[in-house]
Amino acid sequence: MDDIYAFEKLDAWIQAKELAKLVYKLVAKFPNYEQFALCSQVRRAMISVPSNIAEGVGRMSYKEKIHFLEIAYGSLMETYCQLQIAVEVGYITNNELENIKPSFFTTSRLISGLRRSFENSLNNEV
């Protein structure tokens, strides 16, 4: 198992990837006419979360690592906001959103913790 990238070992990336799968399953319930509107936007925002974690970890400087984690966190919040709208327009139920909400909290805490770790490393470089 030595032949894996550093990001693949991170709980933040693993959790974000699992959350992406859950969100994709929810989005599949959206009406067909939303496939190129809200559905597409939710998918893009959600896939950005694990993607930016992976890209950030692959960067050389801690400032860049932190920057990409901030983007991942923002995309996570964007996705949650869009799912709230999906509830309000009747594409998914409030119960479905409540069931997935703990995964958003877990992912956000893991991203924040990883960001703090990189900030500490950055501060120790100076």
Phi, psi and omega in degrees: 000016178283345183269056175229158178280157183303320183295334182291345179269349187277131176301323180299315180291316180300314180295318180296322179293318178295319177297321178302319179296319178296317180295318178300322178293321177295317182296333178298342179276349181295152178297153182304324182291350177265000185303329183250012179238251183300320179303312180295320181294319179297315180299315181297317180295316183291317182292339177293335184293297179294329181296317180286331173297312180298314181295318180298317180295331179283349179282156185276321184266149179294326177300317178293319178303313180298316180303314181290329175291326175295321176296316179301315180297316178299319178294326176297314179295321177300315180298314181298317177302315181294325177290328174297318177296320178300324175295313184296331179263002173086018180280326174226164180271159176298324179298320178298319179292318179297326179292329183266344184304317178302328177292326175294316179298314180300313180298317181296320178295319180294319178296316180297319178295319178295320178298315178300320179299316178293323177297319178297319178295320178297314181294330179283342177287330187283000000 
